[in-house]
Amino acid sequence: MRSSQTSPTGQTVPLKTFVKFLSRQLAQVLAAPLWLPAQAAIAVSPDPDRIVLWTTQVASTWIGPLGEYMRRAVLGHILSACPDDVCVSYGVLFSRRRARLGNRVYLGPRCNLGLVDIEDDCLLGSGVHVLSGKKQHSFERTDVPIRDQAGELTVVRVGRGTWVGNAAVILADVGAECVVGAGAVVTRQIPDGAIVGGNPARVIGYREGFASEEPERRSPMMDPLARSATDPKIPSNH
């Protein structure tokens, strides 16, 4: 027989669900010394994004399953959206108050996220960086240090069900159900269902059910057959 418990509403729930419920409540209490003052500081600070960064720096150091629960509890109070069913691993940092996470999102260790909208069921591998667009820093003027030149922040969306490989850098929107290869640098919008890789990232295929509108030309470095036509060291019949 499956173990069950009675919830505060009088309904019978599986033991695993009941344990998760208790863990979330415990995490809220244990993390309160961080999220309560952070929430108050955000409400009055002229720079709430800085408070979010500092707060996530502290929360990012918590380890183990309880650390994940506590981290999620903190983020639920300081981000625009962070559901109870996300997994935010060790070392993950946020730098923007308006960041949003969808349901069942997984963020691998040491991800760094700016002004993002990560939709439902996305998987981000370790060390993924999702920036606040491509124009965070202006650099046109040479008489002013780059750090003092105003930039432009834009929301970067990662569509539902997308998988982003380790150490990828995302600077532009990624569609739904995409696969972004490890180490890819996405500098322009990616259509739904695309498989991309490289720097800058190029479409190298589409997942089943997603038709290619106009396939991009493969980089010679990504296609051995194309490389063999220009590089005599690479045989064309291997």
C-alpha positions as CSV (number, residue, x, y, z in Angstrom):
1,M,0.0,0.0,0.0
2,R,1.1,3.5,-0.7
3,S,1.8,5.6,2.3
4,S,-0.4,8.7,2.7
5,Q,-1.0,11.6,5.1
6,T,-3.8,14.0,5.7
7,S,-3.1,17.6,4.5
8,P,-4.2,20.7,6.5
9,T,-7.3,20.8,4.2
10,G,-8.4,17.3,5.2
11,Q,-7.5,15.7,1.9
12,T,-5.4,12.5,1.7
13,V,-2.1,13.0,-0.2
14,P,0.8,10.7,-1.0
15,L,3.6,10.7,1.6
16,K,6.2,12.1,-0.9
17,T,3.9,15.0,-1.6
18,F,3.4,15.6,2.1
19,V,7.1,15.5,2.8
20,K,7.7,18.1,0.0
21,F,5.0,20.3,1.5
22,L,6.7,20.2,4.9
23,S,10.1,20.8,3.4
24,R,8.8,23.9,1.6
25,Q,7.4,25.3,4.8
26,L,10.6,24.6,6.7
27,A,12.6,26.2,4.0
28,Q,10.5,29.4,4.2
29,V,11.2,29.6,7.9
30,L,14.9,28.9,7.7
31,A,15.4,31.3,4.8
32,A,13.3,34.1,6.3
33,P,16.4,35.9,7.9
34,L,17.5,36.5,4.3
35,W,14.4,37.0,2.3
36,L,12.6,39.2,4.8
37,P,15.2,42.0,4.9
38,A,15.8,41.6,1.2
39,Q,12.2,42.1,0.4
40,A,12.1,45.2,2.6
41,A,15.3,46.6,1.1
42,I,13.9,46.0,-2.5
43,A,10.8,48.0,-1.6
44,V,12.8,51.1,-0.6
45,S,16.0,50.8,-2.6
46,P,16.7,53.1,-5.6
47,D,18.6,50.1,-7.1
48,P,16.6,46.9,-6.3
49,D,18.6,44.9,-8.8
50,R,21.6,45.3,-6.7
51,I,19.8,43.9,-3.7
52,V,18.7,40.9,-5.8
53,L,22.3,40.2,-6.8
54,W,23.6,40.4,-3.2
55,T,20.8,38.2,-1.9
56,T,21.3,35.5,-4.6
57,Q,25.0,35.6,-3.9
58,V,24.3,34.5,-0.3
59,A,21.6,32.0,-1.3
60,S,23.8,30.5,-4.0
61,T,26.2,29.0,-1.4
62,W,23.6,26.8,0.3
63,I,24.2,23.1,-0.4
64,G,22.2,19.9,-0.5
65,P,18.4,19.4,-1.0
66,L,17.5,21.7,1.9
67,G,19.7,24.4,0.3
68,E,17.7,24.0,-2.9
69,Y,14.4,24.4,-1.0
70,M,15.7,27.5,0.8
71,R,17.1,29.1,-2.3
72,R,13.8,28.6,-4.1
73,A,12.0,30.1,-1.1
74,V,14.2,33.2,-1.3
75,L,13.8,33.6,-5.0
76,G,10.0,33.3,-4.7
77,H,10.0,36.5,-2.7
78,I,12.5,38.6,-4.7
79,L,11.9,37.7,-8.4
80,S,8.9,38.5,-10.6
81,A,8.1,34.7,-10.7
82,C,9.6,31.6,-9.2
83,P,7.2,28.6,-8.8
84,D,7.6,26.0,-6.1
85,D,8.5,23.3,-8.6
86,V,11.7,24.8,-10.1
87,C,15.2,23.5,-9.3
88,V,17.9,26.2,-8.8
89,S,21.2,24.6,-8.2
90,Y,24.3,25.7,-6.2
91,G,26.0,28.9,-7.4
92,V,23.2,30.3,-9.5
93,L,23.1,34.1,-9.6
94,F,20.4,36.6,-10.6
95,S,21.0,40.2,-11.3
96,R,17.6,41.6,-12.2
97,R,14.5,41.9,-10.1
98,R,12.1,41.3,-13.1
99,A,13.5,37.9,-13.9
100,R,10.9,35.2,-14.4
101,L,11.0,31.4,-14.1
102,G,8.3,29.1,-15.4
103,N,7.1,25.8,-14.0
104,R,9.5,22.9,-13.7
105,V,12.5,24.9,-14.8
106,Y,15.9,23.4,-14.0
107,L,18.9,25.7,-13.6
108,G,22.3,23.9,-13.4
109,P,25.1,24.9,-11.1
110,R,26.7,28.4,-11.6
111,C,24.2,29.8,-14.1
112,N,24.1,33.5,-14.3
113,L,20.9,35.2,-15.3
114,G,19.9,38.8,-16.0
115,L,16.6,40.1,-17.3
116,V,15.2,36.8,-18.4
117,D,11.9,35.0,-19.0
118,I,12.6,31.3,-18.7
119,E,9.4,29.4,-19.8
120,D,8.0,26.1,-18.5
121,D,10.1,22.9,-18.6
122,C,13.3,24.5,-19.7
123,L,16.6,22.9,-18.8
124,L,19.8,25.0,-18.5
125,G,23.0,23.1,-18.0
126,S,25.9,24.2,-15.8
127,G,27.5,27.6,-16.3
128,V,24.9,28.9,-18.7
129,H,24.8,32.7,-19.0
130,V,21.5,34.4,-20.1
131,L,22.2,38.2,-20.4
132,S,19.9,41.1,-20.5
133,G,20.2,41.4,-24.3
134,K,23.1,42.3,-26.6
135,K,23.4,46.0,-25.6
136,Q,24.1,46.0,-21.9
137,H,27.1,48.1,-22.5
138,S,27.7,50.8,-25.1
139,F,31.2,51.2,-26.5
140,E,31.0,53.8,-29.3
141,R,32.8,56.5,-27.5
142,T,36.5,56.2,-26.8
143,D,36.8,59.3,-24.6
144,V,34.5,57.7,-21.9
145,P,35.2,54.4,-20.2
146,I,32.9,51.6,-21.3
147,R,31.7,51.1,-17.8
148,D,30.4,54.7,-17.8
149,Q,28.5,54.4,-21.1
150,A,24.8,53.8,-20.8
151,G,23.5,50.5,-22.2
152,E,20.1,49.1,-23.0
153,L,18.5,46.2,-21.2
154,T,16.0,43.9,-22.9
155,V,14.2,40.8,-21.8
156,V,15.6,37.6,-23.2
157,R,13.1,34.8,-23.5
158,V,14.0,31.1,-23.5
159,G,10.9,29.2,-24.9
160,R,9.1,26.3,-23.2
161,G,10.8,22.9,-23.3
162,T,14.2,24.2,-24.5
163,W,17.4,22.5,-23.4
164,V,20.5,24.7,-23.2
165,G,23.9,22.9,-22.9
166,N,26.7,23.7,-20.5
167,A,28.5,27.0,-20.8
168,A,26.2,28.4,-23.5
169,V,25.8,32.2,-23.6
170,I,22.3,33.5,-24.6
171,L,22.0,37.1,-25.9
172,A,18.8,36.8,-27.9
173,D,15.5,35.0,-27.7
174,V,15.4,31.3,-28.1
175,G,12.2,29.6,-29.3
176,A,10.2,26.8,-27.8
177,E,11.5,23.2,-27.9
178,C,15.0,24.1,-29.0
179,V,18.3,22.5,-28.3
180,V,21.3,24.8,-27.8
181,G,24.6,23.1,-27.9
182,A,27.2,23.4,-25.2
183,G,29.4,26.5,-25.5
184,A,27.1,28.1,-28.1
185,V,26.8,31.9,-28.2
186,V,23.3,32.9,-29.3
187,T,23.4,36.4,-30.8
188,R,20.2,36.4,-32.8
189,Q,16.7,35.0,-32.4
190,I,16.3,31.3,-32.7
191,P,13.1,29.8,-34.2
192,D,11.0,27.1,-32.5
193,G,12.3,23.6,-32.6
194,A,15.8,24.5,-33.9
195,I,19.0,22.8,-33.0
196,V,21.8,25.3,-32.8
197,G,25.5,25.3,-32.0
198,G,28.7,27.3,-32.5
199,N,29.9,30.8,-32.0
200,P,28.0,32.6,-33.2
201,A,25.2,30.0,-32.9
202,R,23.9,28.7,-36.2
203,V,20.9,26.4,-37.0
204,I,22.3,23.0,-37.8
205,G,18.9,21.1,-37.8
206,Y,15.4,21.0,-36.5
207,R,13.7,18.6,-34.1
208,E,11.0,16.3,-35.4
209,G,7.8,18.1,-36.2
210,F,9.5,21.5,-36.8
211,A,10.0,22.3,-40.5
212,S,13.0,24.4,-41.6
213,E,11.9,27.6,-43.3
214,E,15.3,28.4,-44.7
215,P,18.2,26.3,-43.4
216,E,21.3,28.3,-42.6
217,R,24.5,27.5,-44.3
218,R,26.7,25.3,-42.1
219,S,30.0,26.6,-40.9
220,P,32.8,24.7,-42.6
221,M,34.3,24.1,-39.2
222,M,31.0,22.2,-38.2
223,D,30.7,20.1,-41.4
224,P,33.7,17.8,-42.2
225,L,32.5,17.3,-45.8
226,A,32.5,21.1,-46.4
227,R,35.9,21.4,-44.8
228,S,37.3,18.8,-47.0
229,A,36.5,20.9,-50.1
230,T,38.7,23.7,-48.8
231,D,41.2,21.9,-46.6
232,P,43.4,19.4,-48.5
233,K,44.4,17.8,-45.1
234,I,40.9,16.5,-44.7
235,P,39.9,13.6,-47.1
236,S,36.4,13.8,-48.6
237,N,35.8,10.1,-48.4
238,H,36.3,9.5,-44.7
